[in-house]
Amino acid sequence: MLPILTKVPILKENLICAADQLYIEITENSAIKSIVAGKQTLDLLHQLGIHISVDDFGIGYSSLNYLKSLPADKIKFDRSFIKEMEDDSITLAILESLVPLCKKLSKKTVAEGIETPSQFKLAKQLGFEQVQGYLFSAPISIEEPELMIFPETPLSETA
């Protein structure tokens, strides 16, 4: 059994959220380095109720076959697409095609690297379901979410 698979039951037992809210994020490049082994691992994680999110989609060896064959629940489009979508008609055309395709394949879509209100507006028009980037928040320390969720008792004290 692969090392990550031995840890999933332990992880699920110690979650503070429902297991169906857990996503394991893998980069596109790592998913396709060994497509057969990667698909087997992702299939097993999926069977355990873990959602899969493919990060940095579009910067590696993207293929429509990967969208079809990888058991991913969420596709995160790399920030390079988002950065170029306003000024490059080819990038925009790619996103106009792939975002609806992902939806038809029952995969959620995320626009990474939203830095301006105009990028947010265009991502919304393209139909992205989720967005992330500096327009909303810079990366935060591990303590900050604990204080937002549990202002009286940080998570580190509850473990």
C-alpha positions as CSV (number, residue, x, y, z in Angstrom):
1,M,0.0,0.0,0.0
2,L,1.3,3.5,-0.8
3,P,2.4,5.6,2.2
4,I,-0.3,8.3,1.8
5,L,-3.0,5.7,1.8
6,T,-2.0,4.3,5.2
7,K,-2.4,7.8,6.6
8,V,-5.9,8.6,5.2
9,P,-7.9,6.7,7.8
10,I,-6.0,8.4,10.6
11,L,-6.4,11.8,9.0
12,K,-10.2,11.3,8.6
13,E,-10.5,10.3,12.3
14,N,-8.9,13.5,13.4
15,L,-10.7,16.0,11.1
16,I,-12.5,18.9,12.5
17,C,-14.6,19.1,9.4
18,A,-16.6,16.5,7.4
19,A,-14.5,14.1,5.3
20,D,-16.4,15.2,2.2
21,Q,-14.9,18.7,2.7
22,L,-11.3,17.4,2.5
23,Y,-9.4,18.0,-0.7
24,I,-5.9,16.6,-1.4
25,E,-4.2,19.0,-3.8
26,I,-1.8,17.6,-6.4
27,T,0.0,19.5,-9.1
28,E,-0.6,18.6,-12.6
29,N,3.0,17.6,-13.1
30,S,3.1,15.2,-10.2
31,A,-0.2,13.6,-11.4
32,I,1.2,12.8,-14.8
33,K,4.8,11.9,-14.0
34,S,3.6,8.4,-13.6
35,I,0.1,8.5,-15.0
36,V,-0.7,4.8,-14.2
37,A,0.5,4.9,-10.6
38,G,-0.9,8.4,-10.1
39,K,-4.4,7.3,-11.3
40,Q,-4.4,4.2,-9.1
41,T,-3.5,6.3,-6.1
42,L,-6.1,8.9,-6.9
43,D,-8.7,6.3,-7.5
44,L,-8.0,4.7,-4.1
45,L,-8.2,8.1,-2.4
46,H,-11.4,8.8,-4.1
47,Q,-12.8,5.5,-2.9
48,L,-11.9,6.6,0.7
49,G,-14.1,9.7,0.2
50,I,-11.2,12.1,-0.4
51,H,-11.7,14.8,-3.0
52,I,-8.9,15.5,-5.5
53,S,-7.9,18.9,-6.7
54,V,-5.4,19.4,-9.6
55,D,-3.3,22.5,-9.0
56,D,-1.4,24.5,-11.6
57,F,-3.5,23.1,-14.5
58,G,-2.2,24.3,-17.8
59,I,1.4,24.8,-17.1
60,G,2.7,21.2,-17.6
61,Y,1.7,18.5,-20.0
62,S,-2.0,19.3,-20.1
63,S,-4.1,17.0,-22.1
64,L,-7.8,16.6,-22.6
65,N,-7.2,12.9,-21.8
66,Y,-6.0,13.9,-18.3
67,L,-9.2,15.7,-17.7
68,K,-11.1,12.6,-18.8
69,S,-9.0,10.0,-17.0
70,L,-7.8,11.6,-13.7
71,P,-10.4,11.2,-10.9
72,A,-10.1,14.9,-10.0
73,D,-13.0,16.8,-8.4
74,K,-11.5,20.3,-8.9
75,I,-9.3,21.9,-11.6
76,K,-7.3,24.9,-10.5
77,F,-6.2,26.9,-13.5
78,D,-2.7,28.3,-13.1
79,R,-2.2,32.0,-12.4
80,S,-0.4,32.4,-15.8
81,F,-3.7,31.9,-17.5
82,I,-5.4,34.4,-15.3
83,K,-2.6,37.0,-15.7
84,E,-2.9,36.7,-19.5
85,M,-6.6,36.3,-20.0
86,E,-7.3,40.0,-20.3
87,D,-4.7,40.8,-22.9
88,D,-4.3,37.6,-24.9
89,S,-7.2,36.4,-27.0
90,I,-5.8,32.9,-27.3
91,T,-5.6,32.5,-23.6
92,L,-9.1,33.8,-23.2
93,A,-10.4,31.4,-25.9
94,I,-8.8,28.5,-24.1
95,L,-10.5,29.5,-20.8
96,E,-13.8,30.1,-22.6
97,S,-13.6,26.5,-23.8
98,L,-12.1,24.6,-20.8
99,V,-14.1,26.1,-18.0
100,P,-17.4,24.9,-19.4
101,L,-15.8,21.6,-20.4
102,C,-14.7,21.1,-16.8
103,K,-18.2,21.8,-15.6
104,K,-19.7,19.3,-18.1
105,L,-17.2,16.7,-16.6
106,S,-18.5,17.6,-13.1
107,K,-15.2,19.2,-12.1
108,K,-15.2,22.4,-10.1
109,T,-13.1,25.2,-11.5
110,V,-10.8,27.6,-9.6
111,A,-9.0,30.7,-11.0
112,E,-5.7,31.1,-9.2
113,G,-3.8,34.3,-9.0
114,I,-6.6,36.9,-9.1
115,E,-4.9,40.2,-8.4
116,T,-7.2,42.9,-9.8
117,P,-10.9,43.6,-9.8
118,S,-11.0,43.3,-13.6
119,Q,-9.5,39.8,-13.4
120,F,-12.2,38.9,-10.8
121,K,-15.0,40.2,-13.0
122,L,-13.7,38.3,-16.1
123,A,-13.2,35.1,-14.0
124,K,-16.8,35.4,-12.9
125,Q,-18.0,36.0,-16.5
126,L,-16.1,32.9,-17.6
127,G,-18.0,30.8,-15.0
128,F,-15.2,30.0,-12.5
129,E,-16.8,28.6,-9.4
130,Q,-14.0,29.6,-7.0
131,V,-11.2,32.2,-7.1
132,Q,-8.1,32.8,-5.1
133,G,-5.4,35.4,-5.1
134,Y,-3.9,38.5,-3.6
135,L,-7.0,40.5,-4.4
136,F,-8.6,38.6,-1.5
137,S,-5.8,37.7,0.8
138,A,-2.0,37.3,0.8
139,P,-0.8,33.9,2.2
140,I,-1.4,33.9,5.9
141,S,0.4,32.3,8.8
142,I,-0.9,29.0,10.3
143,E,-2.1,30.8,13.4
144,E,-4.4,33.3,11.6
145,P,-7.1,30.8,10.5
146,E,-7.1,29.3,14.0
147,L,-7.8,32.7,15.5
148,M,-10.5,33.5,12.9
149,I,-12.3,30.1,13.5
150,F,-11.7,29.6,17.2
151,P,-10.9,33.1,18.7
152,E,-11.0,31.7,22.2
153,T,-9.1,28.4,21.8
154,P,-6.5,28.0,18.9
155,L,-6.6,24.6,17.2
156,S,-3.1,23.8,18.4
157,E,-4.4,23.7,21.9
158,T,-7.3,21.3,21.1
159,A,-5.1,18.7,19.5
